[in-house]
């Protein structure tokens, strides 16, 4: 039983590290699109696609349904990391999941 708990914890830590690294890599894109987000009051298509590719819209989706099923701490750490770059961009992954479907 403790082995499965440790495995789950390691998977969550790995997923968290990958998601945070992806957000960090998106920082220049987010910053470059900040003015467009403010003026257009919507997420630019390039950033929406980057979020889709990083699977940010699937953080809450169960693994059985193809999602990431991250724990709440990971989810909020990822949203906080995006918020530190752009509050406007951070609202997108928190929107209803239907917005993230391809």
C-alpha positions as CSV (number, residue, x, y, z in Angstrom):
1,X,0.0,0.0,0.0
2,X,2.8,2.5,0.8
3,X,4.5,1.6,-2.5
4,X,1.5,2.7,-4.4
5,X,1.3,5.9,-2.4
6,X,5.0,6.7,-3.0
7,X,4.5,6.0,-6.7
8,X,1.5,8.3,-6.9
9,X,3.5,11.0,-5.0
10,X,6.4,10.7,-7.4
11,X,4.1,10.8,-10.4
12,X,2.5,14.0,-9.0
13,X,5.8,15.6,-8.4
14,X,7.0,14.7,-11.9
15,X,3.8,16.0,-13.5
16,X,4.1,19.2,-11.4
17,X,7.7,19.7,-12.5
18,X,6.9,19.1,-16.2
19,X,3.9,21.5,-16.1
20,X,5.9,24.3,-14.3
21,X,8.7,23.9,-16.8
22,X,6.2,24.2,-19.7
23,X,4.8,27.4,-18.2
24,X,8.3,28.8,-17.7
25,X,9.1,28.0,-21.4
26,X,5.9,29.8,-22.4
27,X,6.9,33.0,-20.6
28,X,8.2,34.9,-23.7
29,X,5.1,33.9,-25.7
30,X,2.8,35.1,-22.9
31,X,4.7,38.3,-22.4
32,X,4.7,39.0,-26.2
33,X,0.9,38.5,-26.3
34,X,0.0,40.5,-23.2
35,X,-1.0,43.6,-25.1
36,X,-3.1,41.6,-27.5
37,X,-4.9,39.9,-24.6
38,X,-5.6,43.2,-22.9
39,X,-6.9,44.9,-26.1
40,X,-8.8,42.0,-27.4
41,X,-10.0,40.8,-24.0
42,X,-9.5,37.2,-25.1
43,X,-6.8,34.6,-25.2
44,X,-4.9,34.8,-28.5
45,X,-5.1,31.7,-30.6
46,X,-1.3,31.1,-30.4
47,X,-1.5,31.0,-26.6
48,X,-4.6,28.9,-26.5
49,X,-2.8,26.4,-28.7
50,X,0.3,26.5,-26.4
51,X,-2.0,25.8,-23.4
52,X,-3.6,22.9,-25.3
53,X,-0.3,21.4,-26.3
54,X,0.9,21.7,-22.7
55,X,-2.4,20.0,-21.6
56,X,-3.2,22.8,-19.2
57,X,-6.9,22.4,-19.9
58,X,-6.7,18.7,-18.9
59,X,-5.2,19.2,-15.4
60,X,-8.4,18.3,-13.6
61,X,-9.5,15.6,-16.1
62,X,-9.2,12.0,-14.7
63,X,-6.5,9.9,-16.2
64,X,-9.1,7.3,-17.2
65,X,-10.4,9.9,-19.6
66,X,-7.0,10.9,-21.0
67,X,-6.4,13.8,-18.6
68,X,-3.5,14.6,-16.2
69,X,-5.6,14.3,-13.0
70,X,-3.2,16.5,-11.0
71,X,-3.6,17.1,-7.3
72,X,-5.0,20.5,-6.2
73,X,-1.6,21.8,-5.1
74,X,-0.1,21.2,-8.5
75,X,-3.0,22.8,-10.2
76,X,-2.8,25.9,-8.1
77,X,1.0,26.1,-8.4
78,X,0.6,26.0,-12.2
79,X,-2.1,28.7,-12.2
80,X,0.1,30.8,-9.8
81,X,3.1,30.5,-12.2
82,X,1.0,31.7,-15.1
83,X,-0.4,34.5,-13.0
84,X,3.1,35.7,-12.1
85,X,3.6,36.2,-15.9
86,X,0.1,37.4,-16.8
87,X,-3.1,37.5,-14.8
88,X,-5.1,37.6,-18.0
89,X,-3.5,34.4,-19.3
90,X,-4.0,32.6,-16.0
91,X,-7.8,32.9,-16.3
92,X,-7.8,30.6,-19.4
93,X,-6.9,27.3,-17.8
94,X,-9.3,28.0,-15.0
95,X,-12.2,28.4,-17.5
96,X,-14.6,25.5,-18.1
97,X,-12.9,22.6,-19.8
98,X,-15.1,22.8,-22.9
99,X,-13.0,25.8,-23.9
100,X,-9.9,23.6,-24.2
101,X,-11.2,20.9,-26.5
102,X,-9.7,20.7,-29.9
